[in-house]
Amino acid sequence: MASPTTQAPAKRRSRQKGKTTLWTRRDFFSLSGWAGIAFVLASGLLGFLRFMFPRVLFEPPMIFTAGQPTDYLVGEVSTKYKKAYRVWIIRRESGIFAMLAICTHLGCTPNWIPNKQAFKCPCHGSGFYLDGTNFEGPAPRPLDRVRISLTAEGTLLVDKSRVYYMRPVPPSPDEQYPESILKV
């Protein structure tokens, strides 16, 4: 039998000696892979923690005290509670009522214009009289009122959980819900 000729294996090209690098290509791709896995796991953990500790919307209480009836003058619109509770306290000769400072068009916060004796919505121009009746703009109905009552100590108690949804006039808002006015 003839002996096969054996050849010496070809020499591989070796790296230049004396030149050292911090990472080899294999180290770089290995580290990149582990970093990607760590990023995915951290993202999942962050999502889980946000699920376990949700953001809470802290809203003001639905029931609050609004001082004494004598604190409000006849014909006056008190904007004291507009920012915190979105409520106006209005005193007329017929009594005191609390009106929501929320436009019935898109929910904007109207402003009280004392020289015009009207509420005006800055978003789309709806206008409302002192009793909440709409007279201009796209608002479909008058401003809503909320329950107002007296406590045993004689302070005003406003309850925003009981809303009197006003219908377009006639009848006037005072006639629709006579219980929305506190006679004092």
Backbone as a chain_set.jsonl record, in Angstrom:
{"seq": "MASPTTQAPAKRRSRQKGKTTLWTRRDFFSLSGWAGIAFVLASGLLGFLRFMFPRVLFEPPMIFTAGQPTDYLVGEVSTKYKKAYRVWIIRRESGIFAMLAICTHLGCTPNWIPNKQAFKCPCHGSGFYLDGTNFEGPAPRPLDRVRISLTAEGTLLVDKSRVYYMRPVPPSPDEQYPESILKV", "coords": {"N": [[0.809, -1.151, 0.0], [0.47, 2.142, -0.723], [2.013, 4.812, 0.822], [0.339, 7.485, 2.115], [1.031, 10.8, 1.362], [1.923, 13.044, 3.695], [1.21, 16.23, 4.673], [2.488, 19.043, 6.271], [0.505, 20.916, 8.491], [-0.852, 24.047, 7.437], [0.536, 27.1, 8.474], [-1.059, 29.215, 10.709], [-1.893, 32.629, 10.547], [-0.515, 34.575, 12.87], [-1.182, 36.846, 15.526], [0.347, 40.009, 15.768], [3.115, 40.128, 17.738], [3.555, 41.712, 20.828], [1.758, 43.733, 20.498], [-0.921, 44.6, 22.281], [-4.393, 44.41, 23.08], [-7.248, 45.801, 24.708], [-9.763, 44.567, 24.607], [-10.903, 41.687, 22.935], [-12.426, 40.896, 19.805], [-14.345, 38.947, 20.283], [-14.756, 39.228, 23.049], [-15.911, 41.771, 23.076], [-18.384, 41.393, 21.635], [-19.561, 39.507, 23.278], [-19.825, 40.921, 25.682], [-21.544, 42.934, 24.759], [-23.82, 41.443, 24.147], [-24.565, 40.491, 26.726], [-25.075, 42.951, 27.928], [-27.297, 43.791, 26.459], [-29.173, 41.844, 27.238], [-29.299, 42.442, 29.972], [-30.395, 45.02, 29.818], [-32.966, 44.494, 28.766], [-34.055, 42.933, 30.85], [-33.933, 44.809, 32.96], [-35.679, 46.741, 31.983], [-38.069, 45.304, 31.99], [-38.307, 44.842, 34.756], [-38.572, 47.482, 35.658], [-41.027, 48.164, 34.457], [-42.678, 46.354, 35.829], [-42.396, 47.32, 38.478], [-43.555, 49.868, 38.193], [-46.123, 49.075, 37.697], [-46.781, 47.911, 40.137], [-46.627, 50.077, 41.877], [-48.531, 52.389, 41.213], [-49.058, 55.605, 39.624], [-50.72, 58.023, 41.446], [-53.617, 59.916, 41.327], [-54.083, 62.708, 43.0], [-56.802, 64.202, 44.134], [-58.708, 67.086, 45.1], [-60.734, 67.111, 48.096], [-64.185, 66.104, 47.909], [-66.068, 67.268, 49.504], [-66.194, 70.249, 51.268], [-65.616, 72.936, 53.614], [-66.819, 76.295, 53.514], [-66.625, 78.693, 54.921], [-68.452, 81.271, 56.757], [-71.895, 82.27, 56.178], [-72.129, 85.017, 56.378], [-69.755, 85.929, 55.403], [-69.994, 86.467, 52.761], [-71.035, 88.858, 50.457], [-74.12, 90.306, 49.245], [-74.789, 89.874, 45.839], [-72.189, 89.349, 45.238], [-69.549, 87.459, 43.753], [-67.663, 84.916, 44.802], [-64.425, 84.029, 44.226], [-62.706, 82.531, 45.631], [-62.486, 79.76, 45.987], [-62.091, 78.784, 43.507], [-59.661, 77.988, 42.232], [-58.67, 75.845, 43.83], [-60.874, 74.086, 44.182], [-62.52, 74.37, 41.999], [-64.943, 75.83, 42.119], [-67.413, 78.337, 42.483], [-68.719, 80.578, 44.911], [-71.73, 82.085, 45.291], [-73.654, 84.818, 46.239], [-76.911, 85.927, 46.399], [-79.902, 87.942, 46.709], [-81.892, 86.074, 47.0], [-80.609, 83.938, 48.146], [-77.769, 81.757, 48.84], [-75.645, 80.109, 46.554], [-73.68, 77.453, 45.138], [-71.589, 77.15, 42.383], [-70.298, 75.148, 39.787], [-67.092, 75.667, 38.419], [-66.764, 74.912, 35.716], [-66.885, 74.783, 32.335], [-69.687, 73.989, 30.333], [-69.294, 73.25, 27.771], [-66.632, 72.212, 26.817], [-65.325, 71.675, 29.191], [-63.523, 73.578, 30.146], [-62.146, 76.147, 32.335], [-64.073, 78.743, 33.196], [-63.849, 82.366, 33.542], [-64.612, 84.892, 35.966], [-65.98, 87.934, 35.14], [-66.106, 90.882, 36.513], [-66.928, 93.564, 35.756], [-68.636, 93.118, 33.628], [-70.462, 91.53, 34.77], [-70.602, 88.741, 34.35], [-69.726, 85.352, 33.46], [-67.002, 84.174, 31.625], [-65.808, 81.994, 29.209], [-62.52, 81.177, 28.439], [-61.664, 79.493, 26.431], [-63.441, 78.895, 24.165], [-65.173, 80.989, 24.086], [-67.711, 80.965, 25.353], [-70.383, 82.469, 27.145], [-71.78, 83.273, 30.33], [-74.464, 84.155, 32.465], [-74.901, 85.628, 35.779], [-76.45, 83.757, 37.214], [-75.716, 81.459, 35.982], [-76.812, 80.858, 33.532], [-76.423, 80.264, 30.081], [-75.518, 82.568, 27.539], [-74.116, 83.134, 25.262], [-71.946, 81.76, 22.737], [-70.629, 78.375, 22.257], [-71.509, 76.718, 24.347], [-73.711, 74.232, 25.456], [-75.594, 74.271, 27.51], [-76.627, 75.702, 30.73], [-74.273, 76.584, 33.413], [-73.355, 74.127, 35.837], [-74.624, 73.429, 39.126], [-73.733, 72.834, 42.587], [-74.391, 71.015, 45.628], [-75.092, 72.911, 48.521], [-74.952, 73.572, 51.946], [-75.777, 74.189, 55.431], [-73.742, 73.663, 58.279], [-73.962, 72.279, 61.635], [-72.655, 74.133, 63.173], [-73.038, 76.422, 61.778], [-71.54, 77.001, 59.508], [-70.823, 77.135, 55.972], [-71.236, 74.325, 53.911], [-69.977, 72.742, 51.219], [-70.816, 70.411, 48.8], [-69.48, 68.65, 46.385], [-70.051, 66.215, 45.324], [-72.69, 65.974, 44.859], [-74.228, 67.002, 42.196], [-76.09, 69.397, 40.447], [-77.348, 69.128, 37.465], [-77.837, 71.376, 35.034], [-80.461, 72.169, 32.776], [-81.047, 73.404, 29.431], [-82.486, 76.671, 29.367], [-85.951, 77.714, 29.022], [-87.08, 76.262, 32.164], [-85.683, 78.73, 34.463], [-82.407, 78.361, 36.039], [-82.765, 78.632, 38.832], [-85.394, 77.825, 39.173], [-85.342, 75.221, 38.226], [-83.87, 73.605, 40.036], [-84.67, 74.167, 43.003], [-83.593, 73.403, 45.427], [-80.923, 73.8, 45.174], [-80.242, 76.246, 46.057], [-79.339, 77.911, 48.976], [-81.238, 79.161, 51.457], [-80.717, 81.941, 53.341]], "CA": [[0.0, 0.0, 0.0], [1.266, 3.351, -0.829], [1.79, 5.662, 1.992], [-0.09, 8.817, 1.72], [1.975, 11.839, 1.719], [1.364, 13.937, 4.698], [1.735, 17.584, 4.623], [2.418, 19.756, 7.532], [-0.592, 21.887, 8.417], [-0.43, 25.411, 7.123], [0.638, 27.923, 9.67], [-2.023, 30.308, 10.799], [-1.265, 33.923, 10.768], [-0.665, 34.924, 14.271], [-1.204, 38.278, 15.821], [1.672, 40.57, 15.951], [3.497, 40.079, 19.129], [3.901, 42.999, 21.389], [0.602, 44.639, 20.401], [-1.997, 44.055, 23.105], [-5.635, 45.179, 23.082], [-8.039, 45.628, 25.924], [-10.803, 43.575, 24.326], [-10.914, 41.031, 21.629], [-13.742, 41.013, 19.174], [-15.225, 38.012, 20.993], [-15.112, 39.86, 24.323], [-16.824, 42.886, 22.796], [-19.716, 40.887, 21.312], [-20.081, 38.849, 24.47], [-20.255, 41.976, 26.59], [-22.717, 43.593, 24.151], [-24.961, 40.54, 24.329], [-24.98, 40.534, 28.122], [-25.652, 44.283, 28.187], [-28.649, 43.773, 25.884], [-30.03, 41.039, 28.117], [-29.496, 43.215, 31.202], [-31.312, 46.118, 29.503], [-34.319, 43.932, 28.644], [-34.5, 42.554, 32.187], [-34.157, 46.037, 33.741], [-36.914, 47.357, 31.475], [-39.177, 44.51, 32.521], [-38.407, 45.116, 36.188], [-39.115, 48.831, 35.802], [-42.456, 48.07, 34.146], [-43.328, 45.653, 36.935], [-42.457, 48.225, 39.623], [-44.552, 50.909, 37.915], [-47.424, 48.433, 37.854], [-47.022, 47.693, 41.558], [-46.74, 51.38, 42.525], [-49.043, 53.283, 40.165], [-49.176, 57.027, 39.914], [-52.025, 58.284, 42.036], [-54.113, 61.259, 41.084], [-54.594, 63.261, 44.241], [-57.804, 65.219, 43.853], [-59.187, 67.713, 46.328], [-61.92, 66.437, 48.632], [-65.452, 66.474, 47.283], [-66.843, 68.054, 50.471], [-65.322, 71.192, 51.971], [-66.309, 74.058, 54.247], [-66.576, 77.539, 52.773], [-66.785, 79.857, 55.779], [-69.775, 81.667, 57.253], [-72.708, 82.977, 55.181], [-71.898, 86.458, 56.483], [-68.521, 86.257, 54.689], [-70.311, 86.74, 51.361], [-71.938, 89.989, 50.265], [-75.146, 90.116, 48.223], [-74.323, 90.266, 44.516], [-70.767, 89.045, 45.115], [-69.107, 86.139, 43.304], [-66.402, 84.607, 45.471], [-63.54, 83.154, 43.447], [-61.74, 81.995, 46.603], [-62.369, 78.305, 45.872], [-62.035, 78.433, 42.082], [-58.426, 77.276, 41.882], [-58.516, 74.594, 44.581], [-62.02, 73.174, 44.072], [-63.281, 74.712, 40.779], [-66.285, 76.207, 42.572], [-67.683, 79.719, 42.888], [-69.795, 80.776, 45.873], [-72.44, 83.285, 44.841], [-74.744, 85.218, 47.127], [-77.909, 86.855, 45.873], [-80.93, 88.195, 47.726], [-82.676, 84.851, 47.187], [-79.828, 82.964, 48.909], [-76.402, 81.446, 48.438], [-75.495, 78.851, 45.833], [-72.325, 77.126, 44.686], [-71.63, 76.779, 40.976], [-69.054, 74.56, 39.307], [-66.326, 76.498, 37.485], [-66.446, 74.024, 34.601], [-67.723, 75.116, 31.188], [-70.455, 72.836, 29.872], [-68.929, 72.939, 26.39], [-65.528, 71.242, 26.788], [-64.728, 71.495, 30.503], [-62.539, 74.611, 30.502], [-62.493, 76.908, 33.536], [-64.425, 80.132, 32.858], [-63.411, 83.436, 34.447], [-65.632, 85.853, 36.363], [-65.672, 89.287, 34.676], [-66.982, 91.69, 37.367], [-67.546, 94.734, 35.113], [-69.704, 92.638, 32.741], [-71.339, 90.69, 35.59], [-70.778, 87.499, 33.588], [-68.629, 84.397, 33.39], [-66.571, 84.048, 30.233], [-64.894, 80.875, 29.0], [-61.425, 81.626, 27.581], [-61.352, 78.537, 25.357], [-64.254, 79.042, 22.958], [-65.983, 82.189, 24.144], [-69.048, 80.852, 25.931], [-70.675, 83.442, 28.19], [-72.81, 82.842, 31.272], [-74.919, 85.182, 33.405], [-74.612, 85.384, 37.192], [-77.119, 82.531, 37.669], [-75.158, 80.321, 35.248], [-77.474, 80.697, 32.238], [-75.548, 80.588, 28.959], [-76.12, 83.546, 26.627], [-73.373, 83.2, 24.006], [-70.93, 80.745, 22.546], [-71.064, 77.01, 21.94], [-71.948, 75.925, 25.509], [-75.068, 73.763, 25.187], [-76.513, 74.433, 28.636], [-76.074, 76.539, 31.803], [-73.288, 76.007, 34.329], [-73.942, 73.245, 36.844], [-74.518, 73.823, 40.533], [-73.48, 71.746, 43.53], [-75.127, 71.164, 46.878], [-74.53, 73.758, 49.573], [-75.794, 73.468, 53.138], [-75.192, 74.726, 56.662], [-73.412, 72.682, 59.311], [-74.545, 72.607, 62.939], [-71.961, 75.323, 63.678], [-73.426, 77.567, 60.965], [-70.644, 77.235, 58.373], [-71.279, 76.606, 54.69], [-70.647, 73.056, 53.531], [-70.162, 72.527, 49.786], [-70.695, 68.993, 48.471], [-69.351, 68.522, 44.939], [-70.512, 64.901, 44.873], [-74.099, 66.141, 44.455], [-74.244, 68.021, 41.146], [-77.378, 69.691, 39.82], [-77.087, 69.342, 36.043], [-78.824, 72.316, 34.525], [-80.952, 71.998, 31.409], [-81.219, 74.707, 28.778], [-83.658, 77.405, 29.854], [-86.6, 77.796, 30.318], [-87.131, 77.26, 33.224], [-84.395, 79.257, 34.922], [-81.727, 77.43, 36.959], [-83.356, 78.708, 40.169], [-86.643, 77.061, 39.166], [-85.059, 73.806, 37.954], [-83.44, 72.955, 41.269], [-84.746, 75.118, 44.108], [-82.768, 72.932, 46.545], [-79.529, 74.198, 44.956], [-80.052, 77.554, 46.699], [-79.454, 77.895, 50.43], [-81.916, 80.374, 51.932], [-80.162, 82.431, 54.608]], "C": [[0.869, 1.237, 0.0], [0.99, 4.232, 0.363], [1.378, 7.048, 1.538], [0.936, 9.844, 2.168], [1.307, 12.78, 2.692], [2.044, 15.277, 4.596], [1.597, 18.211, 5.985], [1.285, 20.774, 7.43], [-0.05, 23.29, 8.185], [-0.417, 26.242, 8.389], [-0.399, 29.025, 9.62], [-1.258, 31.6, 10.995], [-1.49, 34.296, 12.219], [-0.654, 36.425, 14.43], [0.223, 38.773, 15.978], [1.992, 40.566, 17.433], [3.876, 41.472, 19.587], [2.744, 43.992, 21.333], [-0.534, 44.001, 21.179], [-3.195, 44.981, 23.026], [-6.38, 44.88, 24.359], [-9.072, 44.532, 25.736], [-10.545, 42.94, 22.973], [-12.301, 41.23, 21.048], [-14.745, 40.117, 19.886], [-15.679, 38.6, 22.325], [-16.124, 40.979, 24.107], [-18.241, 42.386, 22.512], [-20.351, 40.163, 22.487], [-20.617, 39.884, 25.46], [-21.494, 42.702, 26.053], [-23.974, 42.74, 24.321], [-25.479, 40.552, 25.758], [-25.591, 41.882, 28.483], [-27.069, 44.367, 27.626], [-29.621, 42.987, 26.752], [-30.325, 41.797, 29.41], [-30.469, 44.366, 30.975], [-32.754, 45.621, 29.419], [-34.857, 43.553, 30.022], [-34.78, 43.782, 33.053], [-35.435, 46.743, 33.283], [-38.144, 46.612, 31.992], [-39.386, 44.745, 33.998], [-38.992, 46.504, 36.436], [-40.622, 48.84, 35.494], [-43.238, 47.392, 35.262], [-43.465, 46.573, 38.151], [-43.464, 49.35, 39.401], [-45.969, 50.338, 38.019], [-47.764, 48.278, 39.335], [-47.221, 48.995, 42.327], [-47.237, 52.41, 41.514], [-49.024, 54.744, 40.605], [-50.592, 57.284, 40.396], [-52.391, 59.727, 41.759], [-54.742, 61.755, 42.381], [-55.533, 64.412, 43.908], [-58.241, 65.855, 45.169], [-60.435, 66.985, 46.823], [-63.193, 66.956, 47.972], [-66.312, 67.338, 48.207], [-65.872, 68.967, 51.21], [-66.167, 72.297, 52.589], [-65.88, 75.348, 53.556], [-66.844, 78.768, 53.625], [-68.224, 80.094, 56.219], [-70.578, 82.346, 56.138], [-72.482, 84.488, 55.216], [-70.6, 86.894, 55.796], [-68.777, 86.697, 53.246], [-71.344, 87.862, 51.27], [-72.943, 89.681, 49.166], [-74.626, 90.662, 46.897], [-72.866, 89.943, 44.256], [-70.553, 87.623, 44.61], [-67.748, 85.898, 43.934], [-65.618, 83.615, 44.622], [-62.488, 82.495, 44.338], [-61.479, 80.502, 46.403], [-62.267, 77.843, 44.416], [-60.81, 77.59, 41.754], [-58.343, 75.907, 42.559], [-59.635, 73.592, 44.307], [-62.838, 73.358, 42.797], [-64.751, 74.998, 41.113], [-66.311, 77.705, 42.856], [-68.793, 79.701, 43.924], [-70.432, 82.116, 45.518], [-73.581, 83.578, 45.811], [-75.615, 86.23, 46.407], [-78.943, 87.071, 46.953], [-81.75, 86.948, 48.006], [-81.923, 83.788, 47.981], [-78.429, 82.791, 48.354], [-76.421, 80.14, 47.65], [-74.047, 78.693, 45.386], [-72.419, 76.601, 43.264], [-70.267, 76.225, 40.565], [-68.392, 75.489, 38.295], [-65.826, 75.628, 36.337], [-67.414, 74.34, 33.471], [-68.424, 73.858, 30.683], [-70.179, 72.502, 28.412], [-67.845, 71.866, 26.353], [-64.795, 71.096, 28.117], [-63.644, 72.485, 30.872], [-63.003, 75.323, 31.779], [-62.806, 78.35, 33.147], [-63.902, 81.114, 33.908], [-64.596, 84.34, 34.755], [-65.151, 87.229, 35.926], [-66.597, 90.238, 35.435], [-67.648, 92.868, 36.648], [-68.639, 94.347, 34.12], [-70.748, 91.821, 33.495], [-71.655, 89.378, 34.868], [-69.529, 86.626, 33.725], [-68.288, 84.223, 31.921], [-65.552, 82.93, 30.127], [-63.787, 81.32, 28.038], [-61.151, 80.704, 26.389], [-62.122, 78.822, 24.069], [-65.274, 80.16, 23.048], [-67.392, 82.045, 24.682], [-69.203, 81.882, 27.047], [-71.837, 82.968, 29.035], [-73.161, 84.008, 32.19], [-74.588, 84.755, 34.834], [-75.267, 84.1, 37.711], [-76.636, 81.283, 36.934], [-75.778, 80.103, 33.881], [-76.527, 81.117, 31.114], [-76.25, 81.553, 28.003], [-75.328, 83.692, 25.332], [-72.38, 82.049, 23.948], [-71.502, 79.352, 22.369], [-71.541, 76.176, 23.135], [-73.411, 75.52, 25.318], [-76.076, 74.0, 26.311], [-75.867, 75.3, 29.704], [-75.009, 75.803, 32.63], [-73.997, 75.192, 35.403], [-73.723, 73.8, 38.248], [-74.234, 72.589, 41.374], [-74.216, 72.046, 44.829], [-74.354, 72.047, 47.851], [-75.492, 73.708, 50.743], [-75.069, 74.107, 54.316], [-74.891, 73.584, 57.62], [-74.091, 73.108, 60.612], [-73.91, 73.865, 63.532], [-72.301, 76.576, 62.878], [-72.471, 77.899, 59.835], [-71.217, 76.601, 57.112], [-70.518, 75.327, 54.367], [-70.984, 72.809, 52.066], [-69.873, 71.061, 49.487], [-70.682, 68.846, 46.949], [-69.792, 67.156, 44.429], [-71.979, 64.94, 44.459], [-74.159, 67.325, 43.485], [-75.656, 68.153, 40.609], [-77.091, 70.054, 38.371], [-78.197, 70.197, 35.45], [-79.187, 72.001, 33.072], [-81.04, 73.374, 30.762], [-82.514, 75.358, 29.236], [-84.686, 77.53, 28.749], [-86.803, 76.417, 30.931], [-85.734, 77.688, 33.648], [-83.723, 78.248, 35.857], [-82.299, 77.461, 38.378], [-84.64, 77.885, 40.254], [-86.4, 75.574, 38.94], [-84.726, 73.039, 39.227], [-83.499, 73.962, 42.411], [-83.888, 74.702, 45.301], [-81.288, 73.29, 46.359], [-79.225, 75.56, 45.576], [-80.272, 77.405, 48.194], [-80.055, 79.22, 50.87], [-81.334, 80.763, 53.276], [-80.64, 83.84, 54.885]], "O": [[1.893, 1.305, 0.681], [-0.142, 4.359, 0.829], [2.011, 7.671, 0.685], [1.587, 9.728, 3.206], [0.191, 13.24, 2.452], [3.26, 15.406, 4.455], [0.672, 17.912, 6.741], [1.124, 21.423, 6.396], [1.025, 23.665, 8.654], [-1.271, 26.087, 9.261], [-0.581, 29.681, 8.595], [-0.149, 31.639, 11.529], [-2.628, 34.307, 12.689], [-0.175, 37.164, 13.569], [1.149, 38.021, 16.28], [1.177, 40.975, 18.26], [4.431, 42.28, 18.843], [2.754, 44.991, 22.052], [-1.055, 42.963, 20.772], [-3.039, 46.198, 22.917], [-6.174, 43.851, 25.002], [-9.24, 43.67, 26.6], [-10.05, 43.559, 22.032], [-13.223, 41.679, 21.73], [-15.896, 40.513, 20.069], [-16.848, 38.484, 22.691], [-17.08, 41.115, 24.87], [-19.2, 42.9, 23.087], [-21.568, 40.213, 22.659], [-21.713, 39.739, 26.0], [-22.392, 43.043, 26.822], [-25.054, 43.258, 24.604], [-26.688, 40.616, 25.985], [-26.536, 41.939, 29.271], [-27.948, 44.955, 28.256], [-30.755, 43.413, 26.972], [-31.459, 41.799, 29.89], [-31.286, 44.661, 31.847], [-33.662, 46.262, 29.947], [-36.017, 43.835, 30.323], [-35.757, 43.797, 33.802], [-36.182, 47.278, 34.102], [-39.135, 47.228, 32.381], [-40.525, 44.839, 34.455], [-39.82, 46.677, 37.331], [-41.395, 49.471, 36.216], [-44.344, 47.819, 35.596], [-44.519, 46.609, 38.785], [-44.159, 49.743, 40.339], [-46.902, 51.05, 38.39], [-48.907, 48.492, 39.738], [-47.924, 49.006, 43.337], [-46.452, 53.215, 41.012], [-48.98, 55.06, 41.794], [-51.554, 56.8, 39.798], [-51.582, 60.639, 41.934], [-55.797, 61.279, 42.798], [-55.097, 65.469, 43.453], [-58.153, 65.23, 46.226], [-61.113, 66.316, 46.043], [-63.259, 68.104, 47.534], [-67.189, 68.062, 47.736], [-64.848, 68.511, 51.719], [-67.285, 72.563, 52.148], [-64.751, 75.481, 53.083], [-67.257, 79.798, 53.092], [-69.09, 79.232, 56.071], [-69.985, 82.941, 55.239], [-72.628, 85.162, 54.196], [-70.366, 88.09, 55.622], [-67.885, 87.234, 52.589], [-72.388, 87.819, 51.921], [-72.662, 88.894, 48.262], [-74.091, 91.769, 46.837], [-72.352, 90.228, 43.174], [-71.277, 86.702, 44.987], [-66.786, 86.603, 43.629], [-66.083, 82.512, 44.337], [-61.494, 81.963, 43.843], [-60.362, 80.035, 46.629], [-62.348, 76.648, 44.132], [-60.924, 76.577, 41.064], [-57.982, 74.92, 41.918], [-59.384, 72.391, 44.209], [-63.758, 72.582, 42.541], [-65.666, 74.479, 40.474], [-65.358, 78.266, 43.397], [-69.715, 78.892, 43.827], [-69.758, 83.143, 45.454], [-74.368, 82.695, 46.153], [-75.14, 87.238, 45.884], [-78.872, 86.446, 48.011], [-82.252, 86.771, 49.116], [-82.535, 82.827, 48.447], [-77.967, 83.568, 47.518], [-77.113, 79.189, 48.016], [-73.298, 79.664, 45.274], [-73.225, 75.718, 42.97], [-69.224, 76.758, 40.943], [-69.06, 76.034, 37.416], [-64.635, 75.605, 36.025], [-68.625, 74.184, 33.626], [-67.818, 72.789, 30.615], [-70.768, 71.566, 27.871], [-68.094, 70.743, 25.915], [-63.746, 70.455, 28.168], [-62.907, 72.252, 31.83], [-64.126, 75.115, 32.239], [-61.896, 79.104, 32.802], [-63.557, 80.723, 35.023], [-65.475, 84.533, 33.916], [-64.053, 87.652, 36.288], [-67.757, 90.395, 35.052], [-68.819, 93.15, 36.902], [-69.491, 95.176, 33.8], [-71.788, 91.463, 32.942], [-72.81, 88.96, 34.783], [-68.442, 87.1, 34.056], [-69.177, 84.135, 31.074], [-64.559, 82.908, 30.854], [-64.081, 81.791, 26.939], [-60.475, 81.105, 25.441], [-61.521, 78.974, 23.005], [-66.147, 80.275, 22.188], [-68.207, 82.944, 24.479], [-68.264, 82.135, 27.803], [-72.769, 82.34, 28.532], [-72.287, 84.752, 32.636], [-74.064, 83.666, 35.066], [-74.693, 83.423, 38.564], [-77.089, 80.176, 37.224], [-75.316, 79.241, 33.134], [-75.907, 82.178, 31.176], [-77.43, 81.381, 27.694], [-75.815, 84.313, 24.388], [-72.025, 81.451, 24.964], [-72.719, 79.172, 22.335], [-71.942, 75.028, 22.947], [-74.258, 76.372, 25.048], [-77.284, 73.935, 26.082], [-74.679, 75.609, 29.606], [-74.868, 74.582, 32.555], [-75.104, 75.529, 35.824], [-72.771, 74.535, 38.51], [-74.458, 71.457, 40.945], [-74.61, 73.183, 45.09], [-73.134, 71.942, 47.984], [-76.706, 73.791, 50.559], [-73.91, 74.509, 54.213], [-75.683, 72.652, 57.758], [-74.717, 74.166, 60.679], [-74.548, 74.581, 64.303], [-71.897, 77.677, 63.254], [-72.573, 78.977, 59.249], [-71.997, 75.651, 57.179], [-69.3, 75.261, 54.531], [-72.156, 72.681, 51.714], [-68.828, 70.531, 49.865], [-71.727, 68.908, 46.301], [-69.896, 66.958, 43.218], [-72.456, 64.032, 43.778], [-74.143, 68.486, 43.894], [-76.333, 67.159, 40.348], [-76.641, 71.163, 38.082], [-79.352, 69.778, 35.38], [-78.339, 71.622, 32.264], [-81.1, 74.39, 31.455], [-83.515, 74.679, 29.464], [-84.298, 77.454, 27.583], [-86.69, 75.44, 30.192], [-84.735, 77.09, 33.248], [-84.394, 77.375, 36.408], [-82.318, 76.435, 39.058], [-84.937, 77.31, 41.302], [-87.176, 74.746, 39.416], [-85.248, 71.948, 39.459], [-82.477, 74.555, 42.757], [-83.496, 75.549, 46.103], [-80.487, 73.106, 47.276], [-78.068, 75.978, 45.613], [-81.276, 76.839, 48.627], [-79.453, 80.277, 50.68], [-81.441, 80.011, 54.244], [-80.279, 84.424, 55.906]]}, "num_chains": 1, "name": "protein.A"}
